Amino acid sequence: MKYPATFSPDVETGGFVVTFRDIPEAITQGDTEAEALEMATDALLSAMGFYFEDKRQVPLPSKQKKGERLIRLPLSVWAKILLLNEMLAQKVRPIDLAKSLGISKQLANSLLNLHSPTKIDRIEEAMAALGCELELTSFKRL
């Protein structure tokens, strides 16, 4: 749930440009490194919207390379990415998922809406309907 990002100094205008090699649509900048870091999550979230709108597989994050920083996505967004990718892999439409869960098509569509708050339990049920298990495996103390 963390995507590697490159922070490149912008020699022309100053500040930093942030890019993601796994998600080329996500590009942002900031006048300071701290501002660029803050903008990176927003850019990544915005780019995810393109994949959801176009119903395209979201590339999973690759391993961090030297000099890259990891940008974390909210757990709820990560769960929706996994759900979208699995539905696409199995060629399951939202209406099909709705039928298997016994819910309305609108509710099934909200499971794939990044702006719609969804309980993680509901996404877990949807994954189970696809024959998958959504599992939270670890945590780190900060």
C-alpha positions in Angstrom: 0.0 0.0 0.0 3.0 2.2 -0.4 4.1 3.4 -3.8 7.7 4.5 -4.5 8.1 8.1 -5.6 11.0 10.1 -7.0 11.5 13.7 -5.7 13.5 15.6 -8.3 14.7 19.2 -7.8 13.1 21.5 -10.3 16.1 23.5 -11.5 14.1 25.9 -13.6 11.5 27.0 -11.1 12.8 25.7 -7.8 11.1 23.2 -5.6 10.6 19.6 -6.2 8.7 17.5 -8.8 7.3 14.2 -7.6 6.7 11.3 -10.0 5.7 7.6 -9.5 7.1 5.0 -11.9 4.3 2.6 -11.2 1.5 5.2 -11.7 2.8 7.6 -14.4 -0.4 9.7 -14.2 0.6 10.8 -10.7 2.8 13.9 -11.0 2.9 16.8 -8.6 5.3 19.4 -7.2 5.9 21.6 -4.2 8.0 24.6 -3.4 9.6 22.8 -0.6 10.4 19.1 0.0 7.8 19.0 2.8 5.2 20.6 0.5 6.0 18.1 -2.3 5.6 15.2 0.2 2.3 16.5 1.3 1.1 16.9 -2.4 2.4 13.4 -3.3 -0.5 11.5 -1.6 -3.1 13.8 -3.2 -1.5 13.2 -6.6 -1.5 9.5 -6.1 -5.1 9.4 -5.0 -6.2 11.6 -7.9 -4.4 9.3 -10.4 -6.1 6.2 -8.9 -9.4 7.8 -9.9 -8.4 7.5 -13.6 -8.0 3.7 -13.2 -11.3 3.4 -11.5 -13.1 5.6 -14.0 -11.6 3.7 -16.9 -12.1 0.3 -15.2 -8.4 -0.5 -15.7 -6.1 -2.7 -13.5 -4.2 -0.6 -11.0 -0.5 -1.4 -11.1 0.7 -2.7 -7.8 3.6 -0.9 -6.2 7.1 -2.1 -7.1 10.0 -2.4 -4.7 11.5 0.8 -3.5 14.8 1.8 -5.3 17.6 3.8 -3.8 16.6 7.5 -3.5 12.9 6.9 -3.7 10.4 7.6 -0.9 7.4 5.5 -0.2 4.0 7.2 -0.3 1.2 5.4 1.6 -2.4 5.1 0.5 -5.2 4.9 3.0 -6.1 1.3 3.8 -9.7 1.8 2.5 -8.3 2.9 -0.9 -5.9 0.0 -1.0 -8.7 -2.4 -0.3 -10.8 -0.9 -3.1 -7.8 -1.2 -5.5 -7.5 -4.9 -4.6 -11.2 -5.3 -5.2 -11.2 -3.5 -8.5 -8.2 -5.5 -9.7 -9.8 -8.8 -8.8 -13.1 -8.0 -10.4 -11.3 -7.0 -13.6 -9.2 -10.2 -13.5 -12.3 -12.3 -13.1 -14.4 -10.2 -15.5 -17.0 -9.6 -12.8 -19.2 -6.5 -13.4 -20.6 -4.5 -10.5 -24.1 -5.9 -11.3 -22.7 -9.4 -11.0 -21.1 -8.6 -7.6 -24.4 -7.0 -6.5 -26.3 -10.2 -7.3 -23.9 -12.4 -5.5 -23.9 -10.2 -2.4 -27.7 -9.6 -2.5 -27.2 -5.8 -2.6 -28.3 -3.1 -5.0 -26.2 -2.2 -8.0 -25.7 1.3 -6.5 -24.2 -0.2 -3.4 -21.9 -2.4 -5.4 -20.8 0.7 -7.4 -20.1 2.5 -4.2 -17.6 -0.2 -3.3 -15.6 0.9 -6.3 -16.0 4.6 -5.7 -12.9 6.1 -4.1 -14.9 9.1 -2.8 -17.6 6.9 -1.2 -16.9 5.9 2.4 -17.1 2.1 2.7 -16.6 -0.1 5.7 -13.7 -2.5 5.3 -16.0 -5.4 6.3 -18.2 -4.7 3.2 -15.1 -4.9 1.0 -14.1 -8.1 2.8 -17.5 -9.6 1.9 -17.1 -8.5 -1.7 -13.7 -10.2 -1.9 -15.1 -13.3 -0.3 -17.8 -13.4 -3.0 -15.0 -13.4 -5.5 -13.4 -16.3 -3.8 -10.7 -14.2 -2.2 -9.7 -13.4 1.4 -8.8 -9.9 2.3 -6.3 -10.0 5.1 -4.6 -7.4 7.2 -1.3 -8.9 8.1 0.9 -6.5 10.0 1.4 -3.2 11.7 4.3 -1.0 12.7 4.6 1.1 15.8 5.6 4.7 15.0 
